[in-house]
């Protein structure tokens, strides 16, 4: 009888009220509940960079003809509640990370240009004296 009730379950969809774009990604990340510094560092890395440390939810679907959704049916979260208590679902807009990377590269380039003077200006100062 339990197999019949599992077959009749409606699909579980995680819904994000943002305009649909393939750049939206959802990841499952495991968290550590201890107060040690290694667990805190691991949690920060898992939430900041889920595309490296997490597992991507592949079933990205269109909801209400305009917004994002992810099918959570194949995750089996109901079968093991002790495991699901330590999981986070993290949703990110991946192009935003690329924008941050571009700003960091721009800042590094600007600092390098300030630190290293233009070699042409150094030669003209030397020739004048």
C-alpha positions in Angstrom: 0.0 0.0 0.0 2.9 2.4 0.6 4.1 1.9 -2.9 0.7 3.0 -4.2 0.8 6.2 -2.2 4.3 6.9 -3.4 3.2 6.5 -7.0 0.2 8.9 -6.5 2.3 11.7 -5.0 2.3 14.9 -6.9 5.8 16.1 -7.9 7.6 18.4 -5.4 8.7 21.6 -7.0 10.9 24.3 -5.4 9.6 27.6 -6.7 11.6 30.8 -7.1 9.7 34.0 -8.0 12.2 35.4 -10.4 12.0 35.5 -14.2 13.1 32.3 -15.8 16.7 32.2 -16.9 19.0 29.2 -17.4 21.6 31.0 -15.3 19.6 30.3 -12.1 21.1 27.2 -10.5 20.0 25.2 -7.4 22.5 23.2 -5.4 22.2 20.8 -2.4 24.8 21.5 0.2 25.5 19.5 3.4 26.0 21.5 6.5 27.9 20.9 9.7 26.2 21.7 13.0 29.3 21.6 15.2 30.9 24.8 16.7 34.4 23.9 15.5 36.2 26.4 13.2 36.6 23.8 10.5 32.8 23.3 10.4 32.2 27.0 10.2 34.8 27.4 7.4 33.2 24.5 5.6 29.8 25.9 5.9 30.9 29.3 4.6 32.6 27.7 1.6 29.6 25.4 0.9 27.2 28.4 0.9 29.5 30.8 -1.0 30.6 28.4 -3.7 27.9 25.7 -4.0 28.8 25.1 -7.6 32.2 23.7 -6.4 31.2 22.0 -3.1 27.5 21.1 -3.7 25.4 18.9 -5.9 23.4 20.5 -8.6 19.7 19.9 -8.9 19.4 19.2 -12.6 15.6 19.4 -13.1 15.2 23.1 -13.8 11.7 23.8 -15.0 9.5 26.7 -16.0 6.7 27.4 -13.5 3.6 29.5 -14.3 5.1 30.3 -17.8 7.6 32.8 -16.3 9.4 31.8 -13.2 12.0 29.2 -12.1 11.4 25.9 -10.5 13.3 22.7 -9.6 11.9 19.2 -9.4 12.8 17.6 -6.1 11.3 14.2 -6.7 14.5 12.2 -7.2 16.2 13.5 -4.1 14.4 11.1 -1.7 14.4 13.6 1.2 11.4 12.0 2.8 13.0 8.6 3.2 15.8 9.7 5.5 14.8 12.7 7.6 18.0 12.6 9.6 20.0 13.3 6.4 17.6 16.0 5.2 18.0 18.0 8.4 21.7 18.7 7.4 21.0 19.7 3.9 20.5 23.2 2.5 19.2 24.1 -0.9 21.1 27.1 -2.3 19.9 29.0 -5.3 22.3 31.3 -7.1 22.4 33.3 -10.3 25.6 32.1 -11.9 26.2 35.2 -14.2 26.3 37.3 -11.0 29.5 35.4 -9.9 31.0 36.1 -13.3 30.3 39.8 -12.8 32.0 39.7 -9.4 35.0 38.0 -11.0 35.2 40.8 -13.6 35.1 43.5 -10.9 37.9 41.7 -9.0 40.0 41.4 -12.2 39.4 45.1 -12.9 40.4 46.1 -9.4 43.6 44.0 -9.6 44.5 45.5 -13.0 43.9 49.0 -11.6 46.2 48.3 -8.6 48.9 46.9 -10.8 48.8 50.0 -13.1 49.1 52.3 -10.1 52.0 50.4 -8.5 54.0 50.0 -11.7 54.6 53.4 -13.3 54.5 53.8 -17.0 58.0 53.0 -18.4 57.6 55.8 -21.0 57.2 58.5 -18.4 60.3 57.2 -16.6 62.4 57.6 -19.7 61.2 61.1 -20.5 62.0 62.3 -16.9 65.5 60.8 -17.2 66.2 62.4 -20.6 65.1 65.9 -19.3 67.8 65.9 -16.6 
